[in-house]
Amino acid sequence: MNHILLLAMVSLVILASCTPDEPTINSFNDQWRVVVTESGGISTVVMPLGSTLVANVWSGPPGVAFPVTYVTTFRSELYLLHATLPWIIVLESQSLVALDTIDLGTSGIAADIAFANATTAYVSLPNSTSIGIVDLTVNQLVRTIDAGGKVSGIAAIGNQVCAAVTDKNEVIVVDTRTNLIEARRPVGTAPLFVEADGLNQVFCIVSLGAGKLDAELHTPPTISFMTAKNSTIVKTLEVSGRPANAALQYPRGLVVNASEFAFIPVQNGLVTVNTRTRSKASVVQFQSYDVITYNLARAEIIAQRSSDGNTVIEVMDEFGETVRTSISRADSTTSLCGIGR
């Protein structure tokens, strides 16, 4: 017993002698940044404070406007799709230093981008009705694939790239090993958004429905699920916050999280669908969101809505059920992307 007490006392002395002179400081600070693209430029906002950290991240050459329609992150870079010029601006995601500009030339502006692997990206080019292949090692457009119509949303799973051809009411599938179109599948009217659910190996495709881009009788928007393995449409569901006016709903975006859920904002709610069971669509928030993104690093949904002339950016949990942070800004946002501290 005395031996045990002696060992305990010796251990305490040793620990005390190893204690640093400075007190231990808990440096954990749950602050992070969101890149927002606005009419006045590209800004970074400190969350959850809502304060602007950098008011003008990238301004481009003198005299050149810099509206950006979409911003996304891949590995350690940010990719910004210019709204009016055939440019993809590449920034380092932490320092936000401009690294390069991918010039798409006569192929026109990019509507969406998908990263098939560490060295290759695929971009939808609606003005030239094609899909572009970008070599990320040199940041150059190296080839285009004729899509036969106006392409919009695009996503990749393994060796398969799926792109929506909006004016043809179909999606096409490109095999990245051959860069040939290996399948065309009809979906709902006016397919616009495509996202990948890598966990369940399905592409999620949101179609606006008739009467949104044409003068036809309105039909409800839909979400279709297509397998990456054999390009089979396995389920299609209506997307609506309220069935009574389903035909008038207009989807504004699509994100798929790591917990097997897809989220689609419409006029009167945030609609969600389980991408594994695909049994039904339900509403988790009853707000009219204009922009939505998913921050994989924090497992959070980020969405924007308008309120009393201001823009409200809300951060929700990965199921869209709880709003964790809400901030207000004066300018409207066209795209959002969560990045690290």
N, C-alpha and C positions, 0 to 999 in steps of 0.2 A: 504493500500500500504506500509506504514511504517512497519506494522507488518510483511509483507512478506519479506521485505528487512532485517529486524532484524533476522528472522529465517534463511535466507540464510547466513548471516554473522556468526551466531552461528554454523551452520553446517560446514562452512569452518574451523573455529577454531578447532572444534572437530576432523575433518579429519586430520588437520595438526598435532594435538597432538598425533594422532595414527600412524603417518608415522614413520617407523623404521629408525634407525640411518643409517643402511646399505642401499645402493641403490638397487632397484629391479633389479634382473638379469634374463634375459631370458635364461634359461638353455636348451632350445630345440636344439638338435644337431641331425640332420638327418643322423646318422651313424648307421650301423647295420652290421651283420656278415653273411658270407656264409661259410659253411663247404664244403671243396673240398677234394675229394679223388683222390690221384695222385699216380704215381708209387713209389715216395719216401716216401709216408706216407699220413697222414690225417692232413690237415691244416685248420686254420680258417683265412679268409681274411676280412679285414675291408672295407666295402663299404660306399661311392663310391670312397674311396681313392685307393683301390687296394693293400694296404700294408698287408703283412703277420703278423698276430697277434700272432698266435701260430703255429710253424712249424711242430710240432709232437704231435698231440692231443692224440693219442693212439698208443702204440708200441707193446702191447702184451707181452707174456712171452719172456725171453731172448732167442735169436736165432730163434724165430718164425717170419716168414714173415707176413706182415699184409696188403696184397692187399684187397681192399674192392670194391665190384661191385656196391653196392647201399646203400644209406643212406637216411633215412626218419625220420620225427618227429611225435610223438604221445603224446598228453598231455604235460608232462614236460620232456619227455625223447627223446633221439636220438637212433635209431636202425640202426646198421651197419651190413650189410650182408657180411661176409668174402668170398673171392673169391675161396679159395682152401681148407679151413677147415670148418667143420660143426658147425660153430659158428655164433651167432648173438650177437654182443657186444652192451651193453646198457650203454649209457652215460646220465648224467644229462644235459639238453639242454643249460642251461645258464652257469654253471661253467665248463662243459665238463669233469667233474670227472667221471671216470669209476665206474658204479654201479654194474654191473653183466655181466656174459657171459652165454648165453643160449646155451647149448651143445645139438646139434641135433643127436649126436652119429652116428650110422650106417645108419641113414636115409640120410646122405650126406648134401651137401651144400644147402642153400635156394636161390632160384632164385628171389623170390618176397615175400612180406608180406602185409597182409591186417588186419585191426583192426575192428573186428565185434562189439565189445563193450569195456567197460573200463577194463575188466578182461580177454578177450580172443582175441588171434590173430591166423590167419591162414596163413601158409607159403606153398609155392609151392616147392616141393622136386623132381626135375627132375631125379636125379640118382636112386631114389627108386620108381619112377613113382607114387608118392602119394602126398597127402595134409596133412600137419602136423597141429595139434592143440596145441597151446602154452597157458598155464595158466600164465597170466601176474602177478598174485599175488605171484607166487613162481618162475616165469621165468623158467619153465620146459616144455619140450615136453611131453604131456600126452597121445596123441593118434595120429594115422595116418589113413587116408582114402585112399584106393586103387583107383587111378584115371584111371588106365588102359592105361597110356601112359605118355609121358614126359610133365609135367606141367610147365608152365612158368608164365605169368602174372596172377595176382589174385587181386580181389577187393570185397568189401562188401557193401551191401545196406540193412539196416534193418536186417531181419533174413536170407537173401540170400547171399551166397558167390559164386562168379563166377570165374572160373579158365580156362585158355586156355590150351588145350591139343594139343601141337604143331604137333606132329607126327600123330595125328588122325584127324586133320582138323576139330576140334570141340571144344566147350566149355561145361563144366559141371557146374551144379548148386547144391550147398550143402545147405540144410536147417540146420541152426545152432541150432535149437531146438532139432533135432534128430541126427544131424551129419551124415545124409544119403544123397547120391546123388539122387536128385529128378528129374533131367532133364539132357538130353544130346542134344545139338543142333549143327547141322553142320554149319560151317561158311566158310570163304575163306581158301585158302591153306596156311598152316603154320601160324596159329594164334599165336601171340607172346605177345602182350601188351593188358592189360585189365585195365580200369579205371572206376570209378563209377561217375555218374552224379546224385547225390542225389536229386537235385532240380526237375529234370524231371523223376526220378525213372527209369533210364535206365543204362545198362552197355554198355560201348563203347569198342569195340574189334577191334584191328588192326591186319590184317593178311598180311604177307609179299608177298604172291603170289607164284606161282610156279617158279622154276628155281633159287630160292634164297638159299634154303637149300638142293636142289636135282638137278638132271641133266635134269629135264623136261624143256619143252619150257616155256620161261618166260611169265608170266601173270602179270597184274597190281596188286599192293597191294590194299587192301580194308579196309574200316572201317564199321563195322556192329553195329547196335543199337538193344539191346535186353531188353525188359521190365523186371523189377525185379518182378513184380506181378505174371506173368504167363509164364515167360521165352519164350516170342515170339519175333522172329527177325522181327522188324518193318521196317527196311531200311538198305540197303547196298550201299555204294558209293565207287567209285574209289578214291584212294589217289595219287595225282600227282601234281608236280610243273608245268609240261608241258605235255599236252596230247600226243604230238608227240613221247615221249619216256617213256610213262607211265609204260610200262611193265618192264623197267629197274630200276625203282625207288625202293629204299630200305629204308623203315622206320627205324629210329633210336630210336624212343621213342614215348611216348604219355602222354599228361597231359590234364586234364579237369579242367577249372577254375570255379569260382562261378558265372560267368556271362553267362553261357550256351554256352561255346565254347570249342571245343577240338582242340588241336594243335599237329601236327605230323611233325617232321623234316625229310626231304628227301634230296637227293644230291643237288638239285638246288632250295631249298626254304623251307619255313615254311608254311605248309598247315594247314588251319583252317576250321572247320565245325561247324555250329550252331547246338548244340545238341537238341534244341527244334524243329526247323523247319526241319532240316536235308535235306535241299533242294539241296545243292551243296557244293563242296569243292572249296576253293579259296586260293590264296597265298598272305601272308602279308609281308614276307621278302624273298629276293632272295639271301640267303646265305646258305652254306652247314653246318648245325649244327649237331654235333655229340651227344650232351647230352642236355636234357631239363628237367626243373622242374618248379613247380609253387609254389610261396611263398604266401600262403593264407593270412598271417598276413599283407602283404603289397600290395596284389592284383597285383602281378608282375610276369611276365614270366622271367625265367633265363635260358639262353642257352649258349652253348659253341661251338666255331668253331675254325678251324686252319687257321693261316695266317702267311706266311713267316717263318715257323718253330716254331712259338709261338702259345700258346693257348689264344684265345680271349674269355672272358666271357662278355656277354651282358645282361643287365637288360632292359626289355621292359615293357610297360604298359600292362594292363590285356587283351587288344585286340591284342597284338603283333604288333601294328602299329608303335609305336614310341620307339626308343632306348634311354633310359634315362641315362644309364651309360655303359661305355665300358672300360674294363681293359685288360692288356696283361700279361700273365704269361709264364714262360719257360717250365713248365711241362704240360703234357696232363692230362685231368681230366676224370675220369670214372663216377663220380656222383657228384651232387651238391645239397645243401639243405640250404635254407635261415633260419636263426635263429635271435633272438632278439639281443639287444645291449650287 
